[in-house]
């Protein structure tokens, strides 16, 4: 069924994601954070919602990523309690390298498809994920 196929594809994708993150010395949660922030700065509340974590867990994740020099937090003008999170130059480089390697790894999953079928699959994926909250490049 479609559901079974999507579940298997999800497991394969998550496995590739985790393996590539490990190769880059990133815990999977930090890799997800970099992927989201590759689309631009986000507020802490928005990040927590996008990553599906509680704000307290996001604070710990952000602390660790900030100590590694991957992100920076800044006050939001006009809202003393709000923080905006953005990639540092090192974080942007790490995100780009991770995305490049993950893209190559995930592309290999479709190597079993002939070119025309692969193109149709890509178009179908684009339609299914068009309204996804994460940035297309992430």
N, C-alpha and C positions, 0 to 999 in steps of 0.2 A: 504494500500500500504506500501511498504518498507519505503518510505519517512515519511508517517504519523507515522508509528511505531517508527522510529528513532527520530522523533521530540518529541513524547510522552516520549520515553526513555531518551532523553536529558533533558527534563523538570524534570522528576523524579530524574535523576542523579544530576542535578544542585540544586534541592531542598534538596536532601540528603547532598550534599557538603556544602551548606549554613547552614543547621541545625547543622551539625557536627562542622563546623568552629565556629558557635556561642557558642556551648557547650564548645569549647576549648578557648573561649575568643578571637578569631581571626576574624578580618574583612575578608570577602571572598578574597579580593585582597591580603592580607598578607598570607593567606592560600595557594593561588595559587603560590605566590612567594616562599614559603617554599617547595612546591611540586617540583617546577622546580629546586631549588637549592639542593634538596636532591640528585640529580644526579651528583652534583659537582659544583665547582665555575663557574661562567659565567661572561662575560663582560656586561656592562650596555647596550650597543647597542643590543647585542644578547638577553638579558632579555627583553628589550622593544619589540623587534620583536616577541619573543615567547609568551609574555603576551598580545600582541596586544594593547600596550599603547604607548603614546608619551614619549619621553625621559624625558620631564619636569614632567609628571605624575609619571614616574618611580622614579625620584629623590625624590619626596615627599613620595612615598610609601617606598622607601629604608630608607629615614630619619626616618620615624615612626618605621619601623622594627628595625633599628639600635638603636634607643632610648630604645626600649624594650629589647635589648640585643640578638636579634634573628639572626642578620646578622652582618657582618663586611665588610667594603670596603677597598681595598688596591690598591696602584698604581701598574700598570703593568710595569715590567721592560722593558726598551727600548721605552716606549711610555708615556711621561709625562702627557698626557691628558686622557689616558684610566684608567678606574677603573675596578677591578675584585671584584665580590661580592660572598661571601661564607657564609655558615651557621656557627654560633658560636656553641660551645657545647650545650648551652641552645636551640639554634635554631634547631640543629639536633635532640635533644630530643623531642622538640615540633613537628617537622615534622614527626618523627617516630610515636609518639602517635596519631597525627592527621590521618596519613595514616592507622594505625591499626584500628582506630575507623571507618574511612570512608570505608575501605575495608569491614568491618563487615556489615555496613549499606547497602552498595551497593550489597553485596552478598545476602542479604535478598530479593532483587528485583527478584532474580532468584529462590527463594524458591518454586515458583509455577511450576517449571519444574522438571520432573523426572530426576534422575541422568544422564542417557545416553543423554537426550536432553540438559541438562545443560553442559555436557562435549562438545557436538557438538557446542553449542552456544559459549563457551569459545574459542574453536579452530577457529570458524568463526571470533570472535572479534579480536583474535590475528592476523589473516590474514589481516583484514581490517585496523588495527591500526599499522601494522608492521613498516611503515615508518613515524609514527607520530614523531614530533620534540621533544616531552617531553620524559624524561627517563621512561623506563618501570616501575620502582619502584615508580614513582611519580604519 
